[in-house]
Amino acid sequence: MKKTIRNALDDGIKTLSSNNITDARLDADLLLEHVLGVDKVYIIINGNELIAEEKYNIYNNYIAQRAEGKPLQYIIGYQEFMGLTFKVNENVLIPRQDTEVLVLEAIKYIKENNITNILEIGTGTGCIPISICYNCNDVKATTVDISDEALKIAKENAIINNVADRIQFVRSNLFEDIDENHDFQLFISNPPYIRSNDIGDLMIEVKEHEPIGALDGGEDGLYFYREISKEVKNRTKKRSYILYEVGYDQSDEVKKILNALGYTDIKIYKDLTGINRVVAGAYNK
Ligand SMILES: C[S@@+](CC[C@H](N)C(=O)[O-])C[C@H]1O[C@@H](n2cnc3c(N)ncnc32)[C@H](O)[C@@H]1O
């Protein structure tokens, strides 16, 4: 039976709603825009046009995947972050809007302190070093991940966003394969920070689709903050800055970790919803 664009959209919304997908209308609309290669306005204006059977079948397939809890971004294959486009798949965490606060604060530190050399731990899509390099022409970044699959996507994203010549991608367990002679002036990380026991309570989209290695922060969620903060001290040549994204209830604990290790100028920055999201500090040798 021939369907119009409007019929297809209504079918999609109905299926997603009956499967308790929170943003059923928005997601059905975005998937249809993606399949047809058009924008929202086109769908509103041309709702009575017939949809080609082949497109309708693809759309239904996408709707079925979304109904089962697969995140929209993994279906369409990309996510916007800091105004740039990042390719995603199930080997990488989908970049979150909260992380833009971390990047924006890092850009301020970089500009105020004439920083040119940074290290990121846990690159995922590469969204952090790529958007920093995109906005700071003098910066060179090194970024590591323990996942080869993540590094593959991150390299592709650096090429897509024209900063591949300023980013070195290294497969490394934390700092293990990073040369100790590097003089990094700023260290940045959005590490895995969910408590191991809380992983089961996450939304189905996250716990069944996003990579566990990007989420699990150990028993108390703070494993990576402790390990990275200790090693940044060893790697600091003169003075360095450290910036972390933290979980909604972790800023005080991360501040304590930095304090105990002798970091100074510890600051906390909030995200757009008022939650303490970034903890920053400085270390002097
Ligand atoms: C929370 S994700 C952050 C991804 C990306 N930076 C972002 O903000 O969207 C953490 C990343 O750390 C990586 N990772 C986990 N353990 C690691 C380790 N021991 N050494 C290096 N990277 C690690 C994961 O593979 C994952 O890509």
Ligand as a Chemical Component Dictionary entry (heavy atoms), coordinates in Angstrom:
data_LIG
# 
_chem_comp.id                   LIG 
_chem_comp.type                 NON-POLYMER 
_chem_comp.pdbx_formal_charge   0 
_chem_comp.three_letter_code    LIG 
# 
loop_
_chem_comp_atom.comp_id 
_chem_comp_atom.atom_id 
_chem_comp_atom.alt_atom_id 
_chem_comp_atom.type_symbol 
_chem_comp_atom.charge 
_chem_comp_atom.model_Cartn_x 
_chem_comp_atom.model_Cartn_y 
_chem_comp_atom.model_Cartn_z 
_chem_comp_atom.pdbx_ordinal 
LIG C1  C1  C 0  33.772 8.423  28.729 1  
LIG S1  S1  S 1  34.632 7.969  27.255 2  
LIG C2  C2  C 0  35.059 9.571  26.627 3  
LIG C3  C3  C 0  35.151 9.620  25.130 4  
LIG C4  C4  C 0  35.328 11.042 24.563 5  
LIG N1  N1  N 0  36.555 11.649 25.041 6  
LIG C5  C5  C 0  34.140 11.908 24.915 7  
LIG O1  O1  O 0  34.287 12.794 25.789 8  
LIG O2  O2  O -1 33.045 11.723 24.336 9  
LIG C6  C6  C 0  36.148 7.329  27.900 10 
LIG C7  C7  C 0  37.139 6.760  26.878 11 
LIG O3  O3  O 0  38.275 6.271  27.617 12 
LIG C8  C8  C 0  38.752 5.084  27.005 13 
LIG N2  N2  N 0  39.501 4.314  27.999 14 
LIG C9  C9  C 0  39.007 3.487  28.963 15 
LIG N3  N3  N 0  40.013 2.949  29.680 16 
LIG C10 C10 C 0  41.167 3.447  29.175 17 
LIG C11 C11 C 0  42.534 3.265  29.493 18 
LIG N4  N4  N 0  42.918 2.456  30.489 19 
LIG N5  N5  N 0  43.465 3.919  28.765 20 
LIG C12 C12 C 0  43.088 4.734  27.738 21 
LIG N6  N6  N 0  41.796 4.957  27.395 22 
LIG C13 C13 C 0  40.842 4.320  28.098 23 
LIG C14 C14 C 0  37.492 4.397  26.505 24 
LIG O4  O4  O 0  37.797 3.470  25.487 25 
LIG C15 C15 C 0  36.650 5.589  26.045 26 
LIG O5  O5  O 0  36.852 5.849  24.673 27 
# 
loop_
_chem_comp_bond.comp_id 
_chem_comp_bond.atom_id_1 
_chem_comp_bond.atom_id_2 
_chem_comp_bond.value_order 
_chem_comp_bond.pdbx_ordinal 
LIG C1  S1  SING 1  
LIG S1  C2  SING 2  
LIG S1  C6  SING 3  
LIG C2  C3  SING 4  
LIG C3  C4  SING 5  
LIG C4  N1  SING 6  
LIG C4  C5  SING 7  
LIG C5  O1  DOUB 8  
LIG C5  O2  SING 9  
LIG C6  C7  SING 10 
LIG C7  O3  SING 11 
LIG C7  C15 SING 12 
LIG O3  C8  SING 13 
LIG C8  N2  SING 14 
LIG C8  C14 SING 15 
LIG N2  C9  SING 16 
LIG N2  C13 SING 17 
LIG C9  N3  DOUB 18 
LIG N3  C10 SING 19 
LIG C10 C11 SING 20 
LIG C10 C13 DOUB 21 
LIG C11 N4  SING 22 
LIG C11 N5  DOUB 23 
LIG N5  C12 SING 24 
LIG C12 N6  DOUB 25 
LIG N6  C13 SING 26 
LIG C14 O4  SING 27 
LIG C14 C15 SING 28 
LIG C15 O5  SING 29 
# 
